[in-house]
């Protein structure tokens, strides 16, 4: 996963600790609290 430039997308889920990120290649990652990011799309 190194080398990705990610932009955080604001969603209401951020209030409970779930963050969504989108890369330049249109891949979507999810991060829950302090766990590593996982690719979801």
C-alpha positions in Angstrom: 0.0 0.0 0.0 3.0 2.3 0.0 3.0 5.0 -2.6 -0.7 5.8 -2.6 -1.8 9.4 -2.3 -5.1 9.3 -0.3 -7.7 11.9 0.3 -10.1 11.6 3.2 -13.8 11.7 2.4 -16.0 13.2 5.1 -19.0 10.9 6.0 -21.2 10.8 9.2 -19.3 7.5 10.0 -16.3 9.7 11.0 -18.2 10.6 14.2 -17.9 6.9 15.4 -14.3 6.4 14.2 -14.7 5.0 10.7 -12.8 7.0 8.1 -13.1 6.6 4.3 -10.2 7.4 1.9 -10.0 7.6 -1.9 -6.8 7.3 -4.0 -6.0 9.0 -7.2 -6.7 5.6 -8.9 -10.3 5.7 -7.6 -9.7 2.9 -5.1 -11.5 3.2 -1.8 -10.1 2.3 1.6 -11.6 2.2 5.1 -9.9 2.7 8.4 -11.6 1.8 11.8 -10.1 3.6 14.8 -6.4 2.7 15.0 -6.4 -0.4 12.8 -4.7 -0.4 9.4 -6.5 0.8 6.2 -8.3 -1.9 4.2 -9.3 -1.7 0.6 -13.0 -2.0 0.1 -13.5 -1.0 -3.6 
